[in-house]
Amino acid sequence: MIQLHYWPTPNGWKVSIALEEMGLPYEVRLVDIRKGDQKTAEFLRLSPNGRMPAIVDPDGPDGDPISVFESGAILQYLARKTGRFCGKTERERIEIDQWLMWQMGGVGPMAGQAHHFLKYAPAMDPPQDLPYAKERYRTEVGRLYGVLDQRLADRPYIAGDSFSIADMAIWPWASLWEGQQQDLSDKPHMRAWLDRVAARPGVRAGRALHADLRPADPGSTARSGLFAKG
């Protein structure tokens, strides 16, 4: 059984959704990022960058255990392991991988910064309300979602006709568009895709995993050790 080191965040959801969609048995090891669990020596052995999620697969390559960190790398590993959601031809794999990298290098970091400066930073003590940063990341997220909407104008999923790990990577962040202060009235294709993906049982199950641990008050996370140095 795969060990999933997890907390209910968009990056955590990527992997919980993948495990559910792929039908892989797993057990959850909670990494309470509010308490700094991601900085413990035990977790750093699995994820040297001190970020979750991470997995440990006792049945890794050649039957030997392996640990994998970074959500995009985990998605690629699980897709190769199962032969699912990663394309059947080299052209399909390239198409999926480039949109996966687009999420890892664009949507994830930019949406994460938007959440930080729009929701968390103003709730800090003392408040860090920075208009330039708020506008910078809100605008960039909007630009990226424009790219996404255009991409989905003639296809049901990011890479074409089939749901893939690219959709699994992008959807968790894009589903939080309201918290990023975005307007989808001019992005009908993205909105339809959000609903289409959300209707999948595996996505619903992965998104619901320990959802009760997400704080109702974003400031409660901001005032914790989440953004502490070290």
N, C-alpha and C positions, 0 to 999 in steps of 0.2 A: 504494500500500500504506500502510495506516494505521500510524503510529508509536505504539507503546504504551510509555510511560514508566512503569516497573513495578518492584515488588518483591513477593515472595510473602507478602502479608498479606491479611487479609479484604477491605480496600478495594481492593487490587490484583486480587484474585480476582473481584470484581464485574465488572470490565471484561474480564478475560481470558475469563471465562465468557460474557459477552455477545458478544464477538467470535467465539468458537467456536460458540455457538448460532446466531448470525446468519450464519455462513459468510463472514465478511469477512476478506480477507487482511490480515495485519499482521506487523510486525517489532517485536521487543522491544528497547527501550533500557533497560537495567537502571539503576535508581536505588538505589544501595546506601545505605540509610538508616542502616546501622551506621557508615558512614564520613562521613555528613553530606552525601551527594550532593544531597539535597533542598534544601540551603541554598546551592548554588552559583548564581552569577549567571545561568548558562545555563539552569538549571532554573527559577529564579524568573521568568524571562521567560515561561515557559509556565504556571507555577503560582505566582502572587504570594504565596499563603499558605504556600509552602514545604512542601507536602504532596503526596505522590503518591497515586493515579495522575494522569496527564495523557495526552492523546492529541494528535497532529497528524494531521489528515486533509488530504492534498493535494487532494482532490476535495470541498471543502466547499461551502457554499451558493453557487449561481451559478458553480460550478466553480473558485472561488478557495480557496486553502488556509485552514485554520482550526485553531487550537489550542483545546482545551477542558480545563478543570480541574474538580475536584470530581466524585467518583464518581457521585453522583446525576444531575448535569447531563450527564455523559458517557453514562450509560444512556439518558436521555431523548433526547439527540442521536442516538445510534445507532439507537434504536427509531424515531424519526421518519425517519431517513435510509433505513432499510430497510422501514419500514411493518410491522414485526413486534414482537410481544410488548408492545404498548402499547395494545391494545384497538381494536375496530373501530367502536365508537360513542362518543359523548361521555360517556355514562354509564359505559361500561367504562373509558374513559381517566381519568375522575375517580376511580373506584374504585382503579385501579392507582396513580395519582399520590398519593392520600392515604396508602396503605400504604408507598409509597416514601418519603414525607416522614416517616412514623412511624419508619421505619428510620433515616433520616438524623438525626432529632432525638432519637430514643430509644435504640433497640437499639445502634446503632453507638457513640455516646458512652458509654452506660452500660456496655456490655460491654467497651469499651476501657479504661475506668477500673477495671473489675473485674480485667481482666488485669494492669493496671499494679500495683494495690495487693496483689493476691493472689500474683502471680508475680514481677514485676520488682523492685518496691520492696524486698521482703525480701532480695533478692540483691545489693542495692547496697552500696557501701563508703563509709561505714558503713551497716549494714542500716536500712531504714526500714519497720519492721513496725508498722503502725498499725491496731489492732483496729477502731476506729470506721469508718475508711475502708473496710476490708475488708468489714465487715458492711453498711455503707451500700450499696455497689455490688452486692454479692452479692444482697442483698434486692431491690433495684430491678430487677436483671436477671431474678430469679425472677418478679417481678410482671409484667414485660413478656412473659415466656414464657407466663405464665398467660393473658394477653390473646391471644397467638398461638395457643395450644392451643384456646381457646374459638372463635376465628375459624375454625379449620380443622375444627371439629366436623362441619360439614355441607357441606364443599367440599374438593376435592382440592388446590387451590392458593389462594394468598392472596386473589386477586381473583375467584375463581370456578372455572370448569371448565378454564381455560387457564393454562398457565405464562406468566409475564410478567416484566418487569423488576423488579417488586416482589419476586418470589421470588428473582431473581438478587441483589438487594441484601441481603435478610434472611438467606438461607441461609449465606453465608460466615461471618457472625458466630455464627449459631445453631448451626452445625456444631461449634463449639468450646465447647459447653456444659460439657464436663467440666472444661476449664481455668478456667471461670468458677464452678466448684464448684456446679453445678446438679444437681437430681434430676429426672429425667423420668419417674419411675415413676407420677406422677399426671398426666402430659401425653401420653396415648397418641396424640392427633391430631397433635401436634407431632412426635413420634417417627416416626410413619408418613410424615409429610410430609418430614422429613429424609431418610429412606430413599428415598422416591419421587424427590426431586430429585437425590439423589446417584447414582441409577441412570441419569441422562441422560448420553449420551456427551459432549455439549458441556460439561456441568458437570464431568465427570471430567477432561476435557482441560484446561479452564481452571484447575481446582484443582491439577493436576499441573505446571503451568508453572513451571519452575525451583524445584520443591519441595525440591530438594537444598540450596538456599541458606537454608532455615529452620533456625535453630540448635536442636540437641537440648537445649542448656542455656539456658533463658531468661535466666539471669544473665549469659551472655556478651553478650547484647544490652543488658542493663541497664547493664553496665559500659562500654559503648561510648559513642560520641557521640550516641546516639539521643535522649537526653533532655537533652543539653547546652543551655545557654542560648545565645541568639543566632540 
